[in-house]
């Protein structure tokens, strides 16, 4: 099989199982000449398990207007807010601590995110998650 020539990449964050031709999906794919409905059906099928959660996706667009896409796990901030039962982080992170999560919860989040994190082991991944939590005004307690 001949190698396809890549014309570009499109990075989007779409709620799982809820892709539709409305912005931001439609315009981003339309300008690349991709069949929007074909993408939406394939994306919604693959992300049923993430229903309602924000899912980052990287779409590889080829010269012949075909495409492939890679689904990543939801952002760490989403899992942290879920664990702390918050709608959003602090307005002034570093000054105001709005909630806290346990080290055990941070470990669970790190296990879910391990594939996408730039960490060699779980301990490093937990430090990354703790840093994300701190930047949202959420402390990690032992």
N, CA, C and O atoms as CSV, one atom per row, in Angstrom:
chain,resi,resn,atom,element,x,y,z
A,1,UNK,N,N,0.833,-1.181,0.000
A,1,UNK,CA,C,0.000,0.000,0.000
A,1,UNK,C,C,0.883,1.252,0.000
A,1,UNK,O,O,1.810,1.368,0.801
A,2,UNK,N,N,0.587,2.169,-0.893
A,2,UNK,CA,C,1.369,3.396,-0.990
A,2,UNK,C,C,1.088,4.294,0.211
A,2,UNK,O,O,-0.017,4.316,0.752
A,3,UNK,N,N,2.114,5.028,0.608
A,3,UNK,CA,C,1.973,5.923,1.740
A,3,UNK,C,C,1.162,7.142,1.310
A,3,UNK,O,O,1.453,7.755,0.282
A,4,UNK,N,N,0.140,7.495,2.100
A,4,UNK,CA,C,-0.695,8.653,1.774
A,4,UNK,C,C,0.046,9.937,2.126
A,4,UNK,O,O,0.801,9.991,3.097
A,5,UNK,N,N,-0.184,10.964,1.320
A,5,UNK,CA,C,0.461,12.237,1.574
A,5,UNK,C,C,-0.415,13.083,2.495
A,5,UNK,O,O,-1.584,13.329,2.198
A,6,UNK,N,N,0.154,13.521,3.607
A,6,UNK,CA,C,-0.591,14.287,4.606
A,6,UNK,C,C,-0.620,15.757,4.218
A,6,UNK,O,O,0.411,16.343,3.889
A,7,UNK,N,N,-1.822,16.352,4.260
A,7,UNK,CA,C,-1.913,17.782,3.945
A,7,UNK,C,C,-1.994,18.624,5.209
A,7,UNK,O,O,-1.790,19.836,5.153
A,8,UNK,N,N,-2.288,18.004,6.350
A,8,UNK,CA,C,-2.307,18.779,7.589
A,8,UNK,C,C,-2.974,18.057,8.743
A,8,UNK,O,O,-3.452,16.931,8.604
A,9,UNK,N,N,-2.996,18.731,9.890
A,9,UNK,CA,C,-3.608,18.196,11.095
A,9,UNK,C,C,-4.609,19.208,11.635
A,9,UNK,O,O,-4.428,20.417,11.491
A,10,UNK,N,N,-5.668,18.697,12.258
A,10,UNK,CA,C,-6.649,19.560,12.910
A,10,UNK,C,C,-6.789,19.036,14.335
A,10,UNK,O,O,-7.071,17.857,14.547
A,11,UNK,N,N,-6.588,19.929,15.319
A,11,UNK,CA,C,-6.742,19.537,16.719
A,11,UNK,C,C,-7.995,20.208,17.262
A,11,UNK,O,O,-8.146,21.428,17.188
A,12,UNK,N,N,-8.890,19.392,17.808
A,12,UNK,CA,C,-10.137,19.908,18.368
A,12,UNK,C,C,-10.401,19.270,19.722
A,12,UNK,O,O,-9.823,18.235,20.054
A,13,UNK,N,N,-11.273,19.890,20.496
A,13,UNK,CA,C,-11.750,19.292,21.739
A,13,UNK,C,C,-13.267,19.298,21.651
A,13,UNK,O,O,-13.896,20.357,21.640
A,14,UNK,N,N,-13.850,18.106,21.587
A,14,UNK,CA,C,-15.279,17.952,21.380
A,14,UNK,C,C,-15.837,17.084,22.500
A,14,UNK,O,O,-15.166,16.163,22.965
A,15,UNK,N,N,-17.059,17.374,22.935
A,15,UNK,CA,C,-17.682,16.519,23.947
A,15,UNK,C,C,-17.935,15.137,23.363
A,15,UNK,O,O,-18.434,15.012,22.244
A,16,UNK,N,N,-17.593,14.108,24.115
A,16,UNK,CA,C,-17.721,12.722,23.646
A,16,UNK,C,C,-19.132,12.386,23.207
A,16,UNK,O,O,-20.097,12.669,23.916
A,17,UNK,N,N,-19.249,11.777,22.030
A,17,UNK,CA,C,-20.538,11.345,21.504
A,17,UNK,C,C,-21.435,12.485,21.062
A,17,UNK,O,O,-22.609,12.259,20.769
A,18,UNK,N,N,-20.910,13.716,21.004
A,18,UNK,CA,C,-21.753,14.864,20.671
A,18,UNK,C,C,-21.195,15.734,19.545
A,18,UNK,O,O,-21.464,16.934,19.498
A,19,UNK,N,N,-20.424,15.139,18.645
A,19,UNK,CA,C,-19.890,15.917,17.521
A,19,UNK,C,C,-21.021,16.208,16.538
A,19,UNK,O,O,-21.799,15.314,16.203
A,20,UNK,N,N,-21.115,17.449,16.077
A,20,UNK,CA,C,-22.097,17.812,15.066
A,20,UNK,C,C,-21.482,18.862,14.137
A,20,UNK,O,O,-20.439,19.434,14.456
A,21,UNK,N,N,-22.118,19.118,12.994
A,21,UNK,CA,C,-21.514,20.027,12.007
A,21,UNK,C,C,-21.457,21.496,12.438
A,21,UNK,O,O,-20.887,22.319,11.721
A,22,UNK,N,N,-22.028,21.836,13.579
A,22,UNK,CA,C,-21.997,23.225,14.056
A,22,UNK,C,C,-20.562,23.601,14.449
A,22,UNK,O,O,-19.716,22.726,14.633
A,23,UNK,N,N,-20.294,24.909,14.576
A,23,UNK,CA,C,-18.958,25.303,15.027
A,23,UNK,C,C,-18.659,24.682,16.388
A,23,UNK,O,O,-19.586,24.514,17.181
A,24,UNK,N,N,-17.426,24.337,16.694
A,24,UNK,CA,C,-16.192,24.553,15.947
A,24,UNK,C,C,-15.880,23.446,14.947
A,24,UNK,O,O,-14.966,23.600,14.136
A,25,UNK,N,N,-16.615,22.332,14.981
A,25,UNK,CA,C,-16.287,21.173,14.144
A,25,UNK,C,C,-16.465,21.467,12.652
A,25,UNK,O,O,-15.542,21.255,11.867
A,26,UNK,N,N,-17.626,21.944,12.264
A,26,UNK,CA,C,-17.942,22.181,10.856
A,26,UNK,C,C,-16.936,23.061,10.135
A,26,UNK,O,O,-16.344,22.632,9.144
A,27,UNK,N,N,-16.727,24.296,10.614
A,27,UNK,CA,C,-15.790,25.190,9.929
A,27,UNK,C,C,-14.351,24.650,9.885
A,27,UNK,O,O,-13.660,24.788,8.875
A,28,UNK,N,N,-13.908,24.032,10.995
A,28,UNK,CA,C,-12.530,23.522,11.042
A,28,UNK,C,C,-12.307,22.423,10.010
A,28,UNK,O,O,-11.258,22.375,9.368
A,29,UNK,N,N,-13.288,21.543,9.850
A,29,UNK,CA,C,-13.140,20.442,8.888
A,29,UNK,C,C,-13.520,20.870,7.479
A,29,UNK,O,O,-12.933,20.402,6.503
A,30,UNK,N,N,-14.498,21.756,7.371
A,30,UNK,CA,C,-14.971,22.216,6.064
A,30,UNK,C,C,-13.879,22.890,5.255
A,30,UNK,O,O,-13.778,22.671,4.048
A,31,UNK,N,N,-13.059,23.708,5.903
A,31,UNK,CA,C,-11.999,24.412,5.172
A,31,UNK,C,C,-10.912,23.465,4.699
A,31,UNK,O,O,-10.127,23.811,3.817
A,32,UNK,N,N,-10.860,22.263,5.282
A,32,UNK,CA,C,-9.894,21.243,4.832
A,32,UNK,C,C,-10.512,20.318,3.789
A,32,UNK,O,O,-9.818,19.481,3.210
A,33,UNK,N,N,-11.812,20.465,3.547
A,33,UNK,CA,C,-12.489,19.650,2.537
A,33,UNK,C,C,-12.859,18.249,3.005
A,33,UNK,O,O,-13.039,17.345,2.189
A,34,UNK,N,N,-12.974,18.068,4.317
A,34,UNK,CA,C,-13.335,16.754,4.868
A,34,UNK,C,C,-14.848,16.609,4.899
A,34,UNK,O,O,-15.564,17.587,5.110
A,35,UNK,N,N,-15.337,15.390,4.690
A,35,UNK,CA,C,-16.756,15.103,4.815
A,35,UNK,C,C,-17.114,15.190,6.305
A,35,UNK,O,O,-16.764,14.307,7.088
A,36,UNK,N,N,-17.810,16.257,6.681
A,36,UNK,CA,C,-18.083,16.558,8.095
A,36,UNK,C,C,-18.977,15.497,8.726
A,36,UNK,O,O,-18.705,15.052,9.841
A,37,UNK,N,N,-20.021,15.090,8.046
A,37,UNK,CA,C,-20.952,14.101,8.619
A,37,UNK,C,C,-20.267,12.751,8.819
A,37,UNK,O,O,-20.532,12.054,9.799
A,38,UNK,N,N,-19.392,12.388,7.896
A,38,UNK,CA,C,-18.649,11.131,8.018
A,38,UNK,C,C,-17.788,11.153,9.278
A,38,UNK,O,O,-17.727,10.170,10.017
A,39,UNK,N,N,-17.114,12.297,9.519
A,39,UNK,CA,C,-16.294,12.435,10.721
A,39,UNK,C,C,-17.171,12.372,11.974
A,39,UNK,O,O,-16.853,11.649,12.918
A,40,UNK,N,N,-18.269,13.126,11.984
A,40,UNK,CA,C,-19.141,13.177,13.160
A,40,UNK,C,C,-19.655,11.796,13.540
A,40,UNK,O,O,-19.659,11.435,14.717
A,41,UNK,N,N,-20.092,11.017,12.542
A,41,UNK,CA,C,-20.600,9.665,12.818
A,41,UNK,C,C,-19.505,8.778,13.398
A,41,UNK,O,O,-19.736,8.071,14.379
A,42,UNK,N,N,-18.313,8.808,12.798
A,42,UNK,CA,C,-17.200,7.981,13.273
A,42,UNK,C,C,-16.761,8.408,14.674
A,42,UNK,O,O,-16.503,7.559,15.528
A,43,UNK,N,N,-16.676,9.711,14.913
A,43,UNK,CA,C,-16.250,10.228,16.221
A,43,UNK,C,C,-17.268,9.853,17.300
A,43,UNK,O,O,-16.896,9.371,18.369
A,44,UNK,N,N,-18.539,10.075,17.017
A,44,UNK,CA,C,-19.582,9.777,18.009
A,44,UNK,C,C,-19.614,8.293,18.352
A,44,UNK,O,O,-19.861,7.918,19.498
A,45,UNK,N,N,-19.365,7.454,17.356
A,45,UNK,CA,C,-19.349,6.002,17.578
A,45,UNK,C,C,-18.193,5.612,18.497
A,45,UNK,O,O,-18.362,4.807,19.413
A,46,UNK,N,N,-17.008,6.194,18.242
A,46,UNK,CA,C,-15.815,5.844,19.029
A,46,UNK,C,C,-15.824,6.424,20.438
A,46,UNK,O,O,-15.153,5.896,21.325
A,47,UNK,N,N,-16.578,7.512,20.660
A,47,UNK,CA,C,-16.515,8.193,21.959
A,47,UNK,C,C,-17.777,8.022,22.797
A,47,UNK,O,O,-18.041,8.835,23.682
A,48,UNK,N,N,-18.552,6.989,22.535
A,48,UNK,CA,C,-19.755,6.755,23.339
A,48,UNK,C,C,-19.424,6.602,24.818
A,48,UNK,O,O,-20.194,7.039,25.673
A,49,UNK,N,N,-18.281,5.983,25.129
A,49,UNK,CA,C,-17.890,5.757,26.526
A,49,UNK,C,C,-17.535,7.062,27.245
A,49,UNK,O,O,-17.573,7.115,28.474
A,50,UNK,N,N,-17.190,8.116,26.492
A,50,UNK,CA,C,-16.834,9.409,27.086
A,50,UNK,C,C,-18.003,10.395,27.010
A,50,UNK,O,O,-17.777,11.604,27.065
A,51,UNK,N,N,-19.229,9.921,26.886
A,51,UNK,CA,C,-20.400,10.761,26.669
A,51,UNK,C,C,-20.419,11.991,27.588
A,51,UNK,O,O,-20.416,11.871,28.814
A,52,UNK,N,N,-20.439,13.174,26.962
A,52,UNK,CA,C,-20.533,14.423,27.706
A,52,UNK,C,C,-19.208,14.977,28.211
A,52,UNK,O,O,-19.149,16.135,28.624
A,53,UNK,N,N,-18.143,14.179,28.190
A,53,UNK,CA,C,-16.838,14.656,28.671
A,53,UNK,C,C,-16.070,15.270,27.500
A,53,UNK,O,O,-16.195,14.797,26.371
A,54,UNK,N,N,-15.278,16.313,27.748
A,54,UNK,CA,C,-14.490,16.901,26.655
A,54,UNK,C,C,-13.389,15.924,26.218
A,54,UNK,O,O,-12.621,15.433,27.045
A,55,UNK,N,N,-13.325,15.652,24.922
A,55,UNK,CA,C,-12.357,14.691,24.393
A,55,UNK,C,C,-11.478,15.369,23.344
A,55,UNK,O,O,-11.986,15.799,22.308
A,56,UNK,N,N,-10.161,15.473,23.591
A,56,UNK,CA,C,-9.272,16.020,22.567
A,56,UNK,C,C,-9.115,15.015,21.419
A,56,UNK,O,O,-9.009,13.810,21.648
A,57,UNK,N,N,-9.102,15.517,20.206
A,57,UNK,CA,C,-8.946,14.650,19.037
A,57,UNK,C,C,-7.978,15.316,18.059
A,57,UNK,O,O,-8.040,16.523,17.828
A,58,UNK,N,N,-7.080,14.503,17.489
A,58,UNK,CA,C,-6.147,14.998,16.472
A,58,UNK,C,C,-6.534,14.323,15.157
A,58,UNK,O,O,-6.469,13.100,15.030
A,59,UNK,N,N,-6.934,15.133,14.189
A,59,UNK,CA,C,-7.389,14.618,12.894
A,59,UNK,C,C,-6.265,14.812,11.881
A,59,UNK,O,O,-5.771,15.924,11.691
A,60,UNK,N,N,-5.868,13.718,11.236
A,60,UNK,CA,C,-4.852,13.779,10.193
A,60,UNK,C,C,-5.585,13.861,8.863
A,60,UNK,O,O,-6.366,12.972,8.525
A,61,UNK,N,N,-5.337,14.921,8.112
A,61,UNK,CA,C,-6.000,15.132,6.824
A,61,UNK,C,C,-5.020,14.796,5.705
A,61,UNK,O,O,-3.884,15.270,5.697
A,62,UNK,N,N,-5.472,13.972,4.761
A,62,UNK,CA,C,-4.629,13.580,3.629
A,62,UNK,C,C,-4.995,14.379,2.383
A,62,UNK,O,O,-6.068,14.978,2.311
A,63,UNK,N,N,-4.090,14.382,1.400
A,63,UNK,CA,C,-4.285,15.153,0.160
A,63,UNK,C,C,-5.566,14.758,-0.587
A,63,UNK,O,O,-6.195,15.593,-1.237
A,64,UNK,N,N,-5.948,13.468,-0.486
A,64,UNK,CA,C,-7.144,13.003,-1.207
A,64,UNK,C,C,-8.435,13.242,-0.414
A,64,UNK,O,O,-9.462,12.632,-0.711
A,65,UNK,N,N,-8.389,14.125,0.594
A,65,UNK,CA,C,-9.524,14.526,1.438
A,65,UNK,C,C,-10.006,13.419,2.379
A,65,UNK,O,O,-11.065,13.547,2.995
A,66,UNK,N,N,-9.244,12.348,2.491
A,66,UNK,CA,C,-9.565,11.307,3.473
A,66,UNK,C,C,-8.951,11.746,4.801
A,66,UNK,O,O,-8.139,12.670,4.843
A,67,UNK,N,N,-9.343,11.079,5.876
A,67,UNK,CA,C,-8.819,11.464,7.189
A,67,UNK,C,C,-8.748,10.272,8.139
A,67,UNK,O,O,-9.442,9.271,7.960
A,68,UNK,N,N,-7.901,10.402,9.142
A,68,UNK,CA,C,-7.798,9.482,10.277
A,68,UNK,C,C,-7.860,10.364,11.503
A,68,UNK,O,O,-7.541,11.551,11.438
A,69,UNK,N,N,-8.271,9.787,12.627
A,69,UNK,CA,C,-8.199,10.594,13.843
A,69,UNK,C,C,-7.804,9.758,15.040
A,69,UNK,O,O,-8.093,8.564,15.120
A,70,UNK,N,N,-7.129,10.425,15.977
A,70,UNK,CA,C,-6.668,9.796,17.213
A,70,UNK,C,C,-7.398,10.475,18.360
A,70,UNK,O,O,-7.392,11.700,18.481
A,71,UNK,N,N,-8.024,9.664,19.197
A,71,UNK,CA,C,-8.753,10.190,20.348
A,71,UNK,C,C,-7.852,10.082,21.570
A,71,UNK,O,O,-7.262,9.033,21.829
A,72,UNK,N,N,-7.754,11.169,22.311
A,72,UNK,CA,C,-6.973,11.163,23.546
A,72,UNK,C,C,-7.953,11.105,24.718
A,72,UNK,O,O,-9.163,11.228,24.527
A,73,UNK,N,N,-7.425,10.917,25.931
A,73,UNK,CA,C,-8.318,10.883,27.093
A,73,UNK,C,C,-8.687,12.313,27.481
A,73,UNK,O,O,-7.951,13.248,27.165
A,74,UNK,N,N,-9.828,12.493,28.169
A,74,UNK,CA,C,-10.232,13.843,28.579
A,74,UNK,C,C,-9.126,14.547,29.372
A,74,UNK,O,O,-8.297,13.879,29.990
A,75,UNK,N,N,-9.100,15.885,29.363
A,75,UNK,CA,C,-8.039,16.625,30.042
A,75,UNK,C,C,-7.991,16.337,31.545
A,75,UNK,O,O,-9.007,16.010,32.158
A,76,UNK,N,N,-6.803,16.463,32.122
A,76,UNK,CA,C,-6.622,16.232,33.555
A,76,UNK,C,C,-7.510,17.180,34.357
A,76,UNK,O,O,-8.062,16.794,35.388
A,77,UNK,N,N,-7.649,18.420,33.886
A,77,UNK,CA,C,-8.467,19.403,34.603
A,77,UNK,C,C,-9.912,18.915,34.748
A,77,UNK,O,O,-10.558,19.169,35.765
A,78,UNK,N,N,-10.415,18.213,33.728
A,78,UNK,CA,C,-11.779,17.684,33.800
A,78,UNK,C,C,-11.886,16.648,34.925
A,78,UNK,O,O,-12.821,16.687,35.725
A,79,UNK,N,N,-10.924,15.726,34.977
A,79,UNK,CA,C,-10.938,14.695,36.014
A,79,UNK,C,C,-10.758,15.306,37.402
A,79,UNK,O,O,-11.381,14.857,38.364
A,80,UNK,N,N,-9.903,16.335,37.509
A,80,UNK,CA,C,-9.656,16.987,38.803
A,80,UNK,C,C,-10.930,17.677,39.285
A,80,UNK,O,O,-11.303,17.551,40.451
A,81,UNK,N,N,-11.599,18.408,38.388
A,81,UNK,CA,C,-12.851,19.075,38.767
A,81,UNK,C,C,-13.900,18.046,39.174
A,81,UNK,O,O,-14.660,18.263,40.117
A,82,UNK,N,N,-13.936,16.923,38.456
A,82,UNK,CA,C,-14.875,15.840,38.770
A,82,UNK,C,C,-14.598,15.286,40.171
A,82,UNK,O,O,-15.526,15.076,40.952
A,83,UNK,N,N,-13.317,15.052,40.488
A,83,UNK,CA,C,-12.938,14.498,41.790
A,83,UNK,C,C,-13.249,15.477,42.921
A,83,UNK,O,O,-13.657,15.062,44.006
A,84,UNK,N,N,-13.059,16.782,42.672
A,84,UNK,CA,C,-13.306,17.797,43.698
A,84,UNK,C,C,-14.766,18.248,43.716
A,84,UNK,O,O,-15.165,19.052,44.558
A,85,UNK,N,N,-15.560,17.722,42.777
A,85,UNK,CA,C,-16.979,18.075,42.631
A,85,UNK,C,C,-17.165,19.588,42.453
A,85,UNK,O,O,-17.964,20.216,43.147
A,86,UNK,N,N,-16.410,20.154,41.509
A,86,UNK,CA,C,-16.467,21.588,41.217
A,86,UNK,C,C,-16.903,21.825,39.773
A,86,UNK,O,O,-16.745,20.965,38.906
A,87,UNK,N,N,-17.460,23.021,39.539
A,87,UNK,CA,C,-17.796,23.415,38.165
A,87,UNK,C,C,-16.561,24.014,37.484
A,87,UNK,O,O,-16.320,23.779,36.300
A,88,UNK,N,N,-15.773,24.802,38.257
A,88,UNK,CA,C,-14.547,25.384,37.704
A,88,UNK,C,C,-13.524,25.575,38.813
A,88,UNK,O,O,-13.847,25.481,39.997
A,89,UNK,N,N,-12.304,25.842,38.419
A,89,UNK,CA,C,-11.226,26.054,39.380
A,89,UNK,C,C,-11.313,27.442,39.995
A,89,UNK,O,O,-12.294,28.159,39.796
A,90,UNK,N,N,-10.281,27.815,40.743
A,90,UNK,CA,C,-10.224,29.108,41.417
A,90,UNK,C,C,-10.052,30.238,40.408
A,90,UNK,O,O,-9.409,30.076,39.371
A,91,UNK,N,N,-10.648,31.395,40.736
A,91,UNK,CA,C,-10.442,32.587,39.899
A,91,UNK,C,C,-9.027,33.124,40.100
A,91,UNK,O,O,-8.449,33.736,39.202
A,92,UNK,N,N,-8.479,32.885,41.298
A,92,UNK,CA,C,-7.123,33.335,41.617
A,92,UNK,C,C,-6.301,32.162,42.152
A,92,UNK,O,O,-6.060,32.083,43.356
A,93,UNK,N,N,-5.865,31.250,41.277
A,93,UNK,CA,C,-5.080,30.113,41.771
A,93,UNK,C,C,-3.776,30.606,42.404
A,93,UNK,O,O,-3.161,31.560,41.926
A,94,UNK,N,N,-3.366,29.942,43.483
A,94,UNK,CA,C,-2.179,30.391,44.193
A,94,UNK,C,C,-2.547,31.260,45.382
A,94,UNK,O,O,-1.837,31.269,46.388
A,95,UNK,N,N,-3.644,31.987,45.277
A,95,UNK,CA,C,-4.127,32.822,46.384
A,95,UNK,C,C,-5.316,32.157,47.063
A,95,UNK,O,O,-5.348,32.021,48.286
A,96,UNK,N,N,-6.285,31.748,46.266
A,96,UNK,CA,C,-7.492,31.114,46.808
A,96,UNK,C,C,-7.467,29.621,46.536
A,96,UNK,O,O,-7.321,29.190,45.392
A,97,UNK,N,N,-7.609,28.836,47.593
A,97,UNK,CA,C,-7.744,27.392,47.419
A,97,UNK,C,C,-9.234,27.089,47.534
A,97,UNK,O,O,-9.843,27.306,48.582
A,98,UNK,N,N,-9.814,26.584,46.445
A,98,UNK,CA,C,-11.261,26.389,46.422
A,98,UNK,C,C,-11.685,24.985,46.843
A,98,UNK,O,O,-12.836,24.778,47.226
A,99,UNK,N,N,-10.769,24.021,46.778
A,99,UNK,CA,C,-11.121,22.650,47.152
A,99,UNK,C,C,-9.847,21.845,47.340
A,99,UNK,O,O,-8.740,22.353,47.163
A,100,UNK,N,N,-10.021,20.586,47.700
A,100,UNK,CA,C,-8.857,19.705,47.798
A,100,UNK,C,C,-9.246,18.305,47.338
A,100,UNK,O,O,-10.407,17.904,47.422
A,101,UNK,N,N,-8.252,17.574,46.853
A,101,UNK,CA,C,-8.440,16.171,46.494
A,101,UNK,C,C,-7.384,15.374,47.249
A,101,UNK,O,O,-6.366,15.926,47.664
A,102,UNK,N,N,-7.621,14.090,47.425
A,102,UNK,CA,C,-6.658,13.259,48.138
A,102,UNK,C,C,-5.583,12.762,47.176
A,102,UNK,O,O,-5.763,12.786,45.958
A,103,UNK,N,N,-4.472,12.316,47.735
A,103,UNK,CA,C,-3.395,11.763,46.917
A,103,UNK,C,C,-3.904,10.537,46.164
A,103,UNK,O,O,-3.485,10.274,45.037
A,104,UNK,N,N,-4.818,9.783,46.801
A,104,UNK,CA,C,-5.400,8.582,46.181
A,104,UNK,C,C,-6.191,8.972,44.921
A,104,UNK,O,O,-6.099,8.300,43.894
A,105,UNK,N,N,-6.972,10.068,45.010
A,105,UNK,CA,C,-7.726,10.548,43.841
A,105,UNK,C,C,-6.774,10.994,42.734
A,105,UNK,O,O,-7.018,10.731,41.556
A,106,UNK,N,N,-5.696,11.665,43.112
A,106,UNK,CA,C,-4.701,12.108,42.131
A,106,UNK,C,C,-4.078,10.895,41.436
A,106,UNK,O,O,-3.799,10.930,40.237
A,107,UNK,N,N,-3.864,9.824,42.203
A,107,UNK,CA,C,-3.308,8.588,41.645
A,107,UNK,C,C,-4.260,7.971,40.621
A,107,UNK,O,O,-3.835,7.521,39.557
A,108,UNK,N,N,-5.569,7.954,40.958
A,108,UNK,CA,C,-6.586,7.415,40.047
A,108,UNK,C,C,-6.600,8.202,38.734
A,108,UNK,O,O,-6.661,7.620,37.650
A,109,UNK,N,N,-6.543,9.528,38.847
A,109,UNK,CA,C,-6.531,10.389,37.662
A,109,UNK,C,C,-5.273,10.106,36.841
A,109,UNK,O,O,-5.337,10.009,35.616
A,110,UNK,N,N,-4.135,9.973,37.514
A,110,UNK,CA,C,-2.867,9.702,36.830
A,110,UNK,C,C,-2.933,8.382,36.069
A,110,UNK,O,O,-2.395,8.275,34.968
A,111,UNK,N,N,-3.590,7.374,36.649
A,111,UNK,CA,C,-3.730,6.074,35.967
A,111,UNK,C,C,-4.555,6.226,34.691
A,111,UNK,O,O,-4.227,5.637,33.660
A,112,UNK,N,N,-5.631,7.020,34.764
A,112,UNK,CA,C,-6.484,7.249,33.583
A,112,UNK,C,C,-5.729,8.001,32.492
A,112,UNK,O,O,-5.896,7.721,31.305
A,113,UNK,N,N,-4.887,8.970,32.910
A,113,UNK,CA,C,-4.192,9.847,31.969
A,113,UNK,C,C,-2.816,9.333,31.540
A,113,UNK,O,O,-2.183,9.941,30.677
A,114,UNK,N,N,-2.343,8.234,32.118
A,114,UNK,CA,C,-0.974,7.745,31.916
A,114,UNK,C,C,-0.556,7.683,30.439
A,114,UNK,O,O,0.585,8.002,30.104
A,115,UNK,N,N,-1.465,7.278,29.573
A,115,UNK,CA,C,-1.154,7.138,28.142
A,115,UNK,C,C,-0.747,8.481,27.533
A,115,UNK,O,O,0.152,8.533,26.694
A,116,UNK,N,N,-1.401,9.558,27.949
A,116,UNK,CA,C,-1.165,10.871,27.353
A,116,UNK,C,C,-0.110,11.697,28.088
A,116,UNK,O,O,0.358,12.709,27.567
A,117,UNK,N,N,0.266,11.270,29.295
A,117,UNK,CA,C,1.234,12.053,30.066
A,117,UNK,C,C,2.663,11.719,29.674
A,117,UNK,O,O,2.959,10.613,29.223
A,118,UNK,N,N,3.544,12.698,29.856
A,118,UNK,CA,C,4.951,12.518,29.546
A,118,UNK,C,C,5.674,12.095,30.835
A,118,UNK,O,O,6.517,12.825,31.356
A,119,UNK,N,N,5.326,10.899,31.335
A,119,UNK,CA,C,5.905,10.425,32.586
A,119,UNK,C,C,6.331,8.970,32.434
A,119,UNK,O,O,5.708,8.196,31.708
A,120,UNK,N,N,7.416,8.611,33.142
A,120,UNK,CA,C,7.926,7.249,33.059
A,120,UNK,C,C,7.193,6.295,33.990
A,120,UNK,O,O,7.007,5.123,33.666
A,121,UNK,N,N,6.779,6.799,35.144
A,121,UNK,CA,C,6.086,5.925,36.090
A,121,UNK,C,C,4.933,6.669,36.760
A,121,UNK,O,O,4.746,7.867,36.550
A,122,UNK,N,N,4.172,5.945,37.562
A,122,UNK,CA,C,2.987,6.495,38.192
A,122,UNK,C,C,3.318,7.649,39.140
A,122,UNK,O,O,2.557,8.612,39.237
A,123,UNK,N,N,4.452,7.552,39.837
A,123,UNK,CA,C,4.840,8.591,40.794
A,123,UNK,C,C,5.019,9.940,40.097
A,123,UNK,O,O,4.563,10.969,40.595
A,124,UNK,N,N,5.685,9.926,38.943
A,124,UNK,CA,C,5.872,11.158,38.165
A,124,UNK,C,C,4.533,11.676,37.644
A,124,UNK,O,O,4.282,12.881,37.636
A,125,UNK,N,N,3.682,10.753,37.212
A,125,UNK,CA,C,2.372,11.134,36.693
A,125,UNK,C,C,1.539,11.810,37.781
A,125,UNK,O,O,0.833,12.780,37.507
A,126,UNK,N,N,1.617,11.306,39.005
A,126,UNK,CA,C,0.884,11.906,40.121
A,126,UNK,C,C,1.378,13.333,40.369
A,126,UNK,O,O,0.581,14.218,40.682
A,127,UNK,N,N,2.695,13.564,40.230
A,127,UNK,CA,C,3.250,14.912,40.408
A,127,UNK,C,C,2.701,15.866,39.341
A,127,UNK,O,O,2.408,17.026,39.630
A,128,UNK,N,N,2.565,15.372,38.119
A,128,UNK,CA,C,2.014,16.192,37.027
A,128,UNK,C,C,0.566,16.569,37.344
A,128,UNK,O,O,0.170,17.724,37.191
A,129,UNK,N,N,-0.215,15.590,37.786
A,129,UNK,CA,C,-1.627,15.823,38.124
A,129,UNK,C,C,-1.729,16.801,39.299
A,129,UNK,O,O,-2.577,17.693,39.296
A,130,UNK,N,N,-0.855,16.630,40.310
A,130,UNK,CA,C,-0.855,17.532,41.469
A,130,UNK,C,C,-0.542,18.962,41.026
A,130,UNK,O,O,-1.137,19.913,41.533
A,131,UNK,N,N,0.383,19.115,40.090
A,131,UNK,CA,C,0.714,20.434,39.554
A,131,UNK,C,C,-0.461,21.058,38.828
A,131,UNK,O,O,-0.717,22.255,38.963
A,132,UNK,N,N,-1.174,20.252,38.059
A,132,UNK,CA,C,-2.364,20.744,37.356
A,132,UNK,C,C,-3.414,21.192,38.367
A,132,UNK,O,O,-4.045,22.236,38.198
A,133,UNK,N,N,-3.595,20.399,39.413
A,133,UNK,CA,C,-4.575,20.732,40.452
A,133,UNK,C,C,-4.193,22.052,41.131
A,133,UNK,O,O,-5.044,22.915,41.347
A,134,UNK,N,N,-2.894,22.203,41.469
A,134,UNK,CA,C,-2.415,23.437,42.112
A,134,UNK,C,C,-2.690,24.656,41.236
A,134,UNK,O,O,-3.077,25.714,41.732
A,135,UNK,N,N,-2.487,24.499,39.938
A,135,UNK,CA,C,-2.695,25.632,39.027
A,135,UNK,C,C,-4.175,25.977,38.868
A,135,UNK,O,O,-4.522,27.001,38.280
A,136,UNK,N,N,-5.051,25.107,39.400
A,136,UNK,CA,C,-6.497,25.371,39.373
A,136,UNK,C,C,-6.987,25.843,40.734
A,136,UNK,O,O,-8.182,26.083,40.909
A,137,UNK,N,N,-6.076,25.981,41.706
A,137,UNK,CA,C,-6.471,26.402,43.045
A,137,UNK,C,C,-7.028,25.256,43.874
A,137,UNK,O,O,-7.839,25.471,44.775
A,138,UNK,N,N,-6.594,24.042,43.569
A,138,UNK,CA,C,-7.045,22.851,44.299
A,138,UNK,C,C,-5.814,22.194,44.904
A,138,UNK,O,O,-4.840,21.917,44.204
A,139,UNK,N,N,-5.864,21.943,46.218
A,139,UNK,CA,C,-4.687,21.328,46.853
A,139,UNK,C,C,-4.832,19.808,46.902
A,139,UNK,O,O,-5.940,19.274,46.934
A,140,UNK,N,N,-3.686,19.126,46.906
A,140,UNK,CA,C,-3.657,17.661,47.002
A,140,UNK,C,C,-3.177,17.314,48.402
A,140,UNK,O,O,-2.055,17.643,48.786
A,141,UNK,N,N,-4.044,16.643,49.162
A,141,UNK,CA,C,-3.709,16.281,50.544
A,141,UNK,C,C,-3.265,14.820,50.618
A,141,UNK,O,O,-3.742,13.980,49.855
A,142,UNK,N,N,-2.353,14.528,51.536
A,142,UNK,CA,C,-1.886,13.154,51.728
A,142,UNK,C,C,-2.932,12.284,52.373
A,142,UNK,O,O,-2.693,11.098,52.603
